[in-house]
Amino acid sequence: VSITLVNDICNNASAVTLAATPVGGTFSGTGVTGSQFNPVQAPGNFNVYYSYTDGNGCTGNAGTAITVLASPTASLSAFSPICLQDGAITLSGGAPQNGVYSGNGVTGNQFNPTVSGAGTITIDYTYTASNGCSDNATNTITVNDCAGIEEIASINALIAPNPASDELTITINSELNNVVYSMVSEDGKVVIPATSINTAVTNINVNQLAEGLYFIQLSNANGIAFKKVIIK
């Protein structure tokens, strides 16, 4: 009776099929089900046995050790939405560091929205440890087509941070003159109705808004200013 050796296997790999001769015997050991060895367990060495009984009732046995290697755990942070016209950006947020990014529009660690086009783009991050075991994680980046949207500077105002996730601050750097602001989504839905600004600095809570591209309209008797804002 003999059992075929199994190469070292990562503990995030799929189950492997065991082989031995003569065929028709029984495998046993930790992680063994039928003729399958499942490496999803703590790393280490695991003994696998094979027993075969012939037509005379005589039994032979064989065994081998399988080394299960520790696999890394990869993660990828969420990306902020960007505009199709923004140009290439440097990808980050993959852990552990020194992994490989891939996906539509990705070259090295650069993502080019003009290559991927507008839409929700999946980015993959793969990290390989020194023992050869790998893991991957994915996240998405939203690319919005911001073409044709003009930012009119009739009102001198600063909106920060941008992108934002919790709160936006509008700082008016000119005379207030009864400035009114409102906020709309990319599809034109009003998410914050017209509201008067009575102080030079106004804080807006945006943590209830979905990720995406929005526009803040500032207006007074002198004109209207549109400011693009990304919520992440």
C-alpha positions as CSV (number, residue, x, y, z in Angstrom):
1,V,0.0,0.0,0.0
2,S,1.3,3.5,-0.8
3,I,-0.1,7.0,-0.5
4,T,0.8,9.9,-2.8
5,L,2.6,12.8,-1.2
6,V,0.7,16.1,-1.0
7,N,2.6,19.3,-1.5
8,D,2.5,22.1,1.2
9,I,-0.9,23.8,1.1
10,C,-2.2,27.1,2.3
11,N,-5.0,27.1,4.8
12,N,-7.2,29.2,2.6
13,A,-6.9,26.8,-0.3
14,S,-9.7,24.5,-1.5
15,A,-9.8,20.9,-0.4
16,V,-7.4,18.5,-2.3
17,T,-8.2,15.0,-3.5
18,L,-6.0,12.3,-1.9
19,A,-4.6,9.4,-3.9
20,A,-3.3,6.0,-2.9
21,T,-2.8,2.5,-4.3
22,P,-4.3,0.0,-4.5
23,V,-7.5,2.0,-5.0
24,G,-10.6,1.2,-3.0
25,G,-9.2,1.7,0.5
26,T,-10.1,4.2,3.2
27,F,-8.4,7.5,4.1
28,S,-8.4,8.9,7.7
29,G,-6.9,11.7,9.7
30,T,-7.6,15.3,10.8
31,G,-9.2,17.3,8.0
32,V,-10.1,14.2,6.0
33,T,-13.6,13.5,4.6
34,G,-13.8,10.6,2.2
35,S,-10.9,11.1,-0.1
36,Q,-10.7,14.9,0.4
37,F,-8.3,16.8,2.7
38,N,-9.5,20.2,3.8
39,P,-6.7,22.6,4.9
40,V,-9.1,25.1,6.5
41,Q,-7.6,24.7,10.0
42,A,-4.7,26.0,12.1
43,P,-1.4,25.8,10.3
44,G,0.8,22.8,11.1
45,N,1.7,19.3,10.1
46,F,-1.2,16.8,9.8
47,N,-0.9,13.0,9.4
48,V,-3.1,11.3,6.8
49,Y,-3.5,7.5,6.7
50,Y,-4.7,5.1,4.1
51,S,-5.8,1.5,4.8
52,Y,-6.6,-1.1,2.2
53,T,-7.9,-4.6,2.7
54,D,-7.6,-7.2,-0.1
55,G,-9.9,-10.1,-1.0
56,N,-8.1,-12.4,1.4
57,G,-8.9,-10.2,4.3
58,C,-5.3,-9.0,4.6
59,T,-4.8,-5.3,5.4
60,G,-2.0,-2.9,4.5
61,N,-1.6,0.7,5.7
62,A,0.4,3.8,4.6
63,G,0.6,7.4,5.9
64,T,2.0,10.8,5.0
65,A,2.2,14.2,6.6
66,I,0.7,17.3,5.0
67,T,2.0,20.7,5.9
68,V,-0.6,23.4,6.1
69,L,0.8,27.0,5.8
70,A,-0.6,30.1,7.3
71,S,-2.4,32.4,4.7
72,P,-2.4,36.2,5.1
73,T,-5.6,38.2,5.4
74,A,-5.9,41.0,2.8
75,S,-8.2,44.0,3.2
76,L,-9.0,47.0,1.0
77,S,-10.4,50.2,2.3
78,A,-13.3,52.0,0.5
79,F,-12.6,54.5,-2.2
80,S,-14.0,58.0,-2.5
81,P,-16.1,58.7,-5.6
82,I,-14.2,60.6,-8.4
83,C,-15.1,62.3,-11.6
84,L,-14.4,60.8,-15.0
85,Q,-12.5,64.0,-15.9
86,D,-10.2,63.9,-12.8
87,G,-7.4,61.9,-14.4
88,A,-5.4,59.1,-12.9
89,I,-5.2,58.7,-9.1
90,T,-2.9,56.6,-6.9
91,L,-4.6,53.7,-5.3
92,S,-4.1,53.1,-1.6
93,G,-5.8,51.3,1.3
94,G,-4.6,47.8,0.5
95,A,-3.2,45.8,3.5
96,P,-0.8,44.3,4.2
97,Q,1.3,46.7,2.1
98,N,3.2,45.8,-1.1
99,G,0.3,43.9,-2.6
100,V,-0.9,44.1,-6.2
101,Y,-3.9,46.1,-7.4
102,S,-5.8,45.0,-10.5
103,G,-9.1,45.8,-12.3
104,N,-10.5,47.8,-15.2
105,G,-8.4,51.0,-15.5
106,V,-5.6,49.9,-13.2
107,T,-2.0,50.0,-14.1
108,G,0.4,49.3,-11.2
109,N,-1.0,51.3,-8.3
110,Q,-2.7,53.9,-10.6
111,F,-6.4,54.0,-11.5
112,N,-7.3,55.9,-14.6
113,P,-11.1,56.7,-14.9
114,T,-10.8,57.7,-18.5
115,V,-9.8,54.1,-19.2
116,S,-12.5,52.4,-17.0
117,G,-15.3,54.8,-18.0
118,A,-18.1,56.0,-15.7
119,G,-19.8,53.6,-13.4
120,T,-19.1,51.4,-10.4
121,I,-15.6,49.8,-10.9
122,T,-14.4,46.8,-8.9
123,I,-10.8,47.1,-7.7
124,D,-9.0,43.9,-6.5
125,Y,-6.0,43.8,-4.1
126,T,-3.9,40.7,-3.8
127,Y,-1.2,40.1,-1.2
128,T,1.3,37.2,-1.3
129,A,3.2,36.3,1.9
130,S,6.8,35.1,1.9
131,N,5.6,31.4,2.2
132,G,3.8,31.8,-1.1
133,C,0.3,31.9,0.3
134,S,-2.0,34.7,-1.0
135,D,-5.3,36.4,-0.1
136,N,-7.3,39.0,-1.9
137,A,-9.9,41.7,-1.1
138,T,-12.1,43.8,-3.3
139,N,-13.8,47.1,-3.1
140,T,-15.5,49.5,-5.6
141,I,-14.8,53.0,-6.8
142,T,-17.6,55.2,-8.3
143,V,-16.7,57.2,-11.3
144,N,-19.1,60.0,-12.1
145,D,-19.3,61.9,-15.4
146,C,-19.0,65.5,-14.3
147,A,-18.7,66.9,-17.9
148,G,-20.6,70.1,-18.6
149,I,-20.9,71.1,-15.0
150,E,-19.7,74.7,-14.6
151,E,-18.6,76.1,-11.3
152,I,-19.5,79.8,-11.4
153,A,-17.4,81.9,-9.1
154,S,-19.8,84.9,-8.5
155,I,-19.7,84.1,-4.8
156,N,-16.3,83.7,-3.1
157,A,-16.9,80.6,-1.0
158,L,-14.8,77.7,0.3
159,I,-16.4,74.3,0.9
160,A,-14.3,71.8,2.9
161,P,-13.5,69.0,3.3
162,N,-14.1,67.7,-0.1
163,P,-14.6,64.7,-0.3
164,A,-16.5,64.6,3.0
165,S,-18.2,61.9,5.0
166,D,-19.7,63.6,8.1
167,E,-19.8,67.3,7.9
168,L,-19.2,70.1,5.3
169,T,-18.2,73.6,6.2
170,I,-19.1,76.5,3.9
171,T,-16.9,79.6,4.5
172,I,-18.0,82.8,2.7
173,N,-15.0,84.9,1.9
174,S,-17.0,87.9,0.6
175,E,-20.0,89.9,1.9
176,L,-22.9,87.7,2.8
177,N,-25.6,89.8,1.1
178,N,-28.3,87.3,2.0
179,V,-26.6,84.2,0.6
180,V,-28.9,81.1,0.3
181,Y,-27.6,77.6,-0.2
182,S,-29.2,74.3,-1.2
183,M,-27.8,70.9,-2.1
184,V,-28.8,68.5,-4.9
185,S,-27.7,65.0,-5.9
186,E,-26.2,64.2,-9.3
187,D,-29.6,63.2,-10.6
188,G,-31.1,66.5,-9.6
189,K,-32.9,65.5,-6.4
190,V,-32.9,68.2,-3.7
191,V,-31.3,66.7,-0.6
192,I,-31.0,70.0,1.4
193,P,-33.6,72.7,0.6
194,A,-32.8,76.4,0.3
195,T,-31.4,77.7,3.5
196,S,-30.2,81.2,4.4
197,I,-26.6,81.7,5.5
198,N,-26.4,84.2,8.3
199,T,-22.8,83.7,9.4
200,A,-19.5,83.6,7.5
201,V,-19.0,79.9,8.5
202,T,-21.8,77.3,8.2
203,N,-21.6,73.6,9.0
204,I,-23.7,71.1,7.2
205,N,-24.3,67.5,8.4
206,V,-24.0,65.2,5.5
207,N,-23.5,61.8,7.2
208,Q,-27.0,60.7,6.2
209,L,-26.3,61.1,2.5
210,A,-25.3,58.2,0.2
211,E,-21.9,58.2,-1.4
212,G,-21.8,60.1,-4.7
213,L,-21.5,63.4,-6.4
214,Y,-23.5,66.4,-5.2
215,F,-23.8,70.1,-5.9
216,I,-24.1,73.0,-3.5
217,Q,-25.8,76.0,-5.0
218,L,-25.0,79.4,-3.5
219,S,-27.0,82.3,-4.6
220,N,-27.7,86.0,-3.7
221,A,-28.6,89.2,-5.6
222,N,-25.2,89.1,-7.4
223,G,-25.6,85.7,-8.9
224,I,-25.2,82.0,-8.4
225,A,-22.3,79.7,-7.7
226,F,-22.3,75.9,-8.1
227,K,-19.8,73.8,-6.2
228,K,-19.1,70.1,-6.8
229,V,-19.0,68.1,-3.6
230,I,-18.2,64.4,-3.2
231,I,-19.7,62.4,-0.3
232,K,-17.8,59.3,0.6
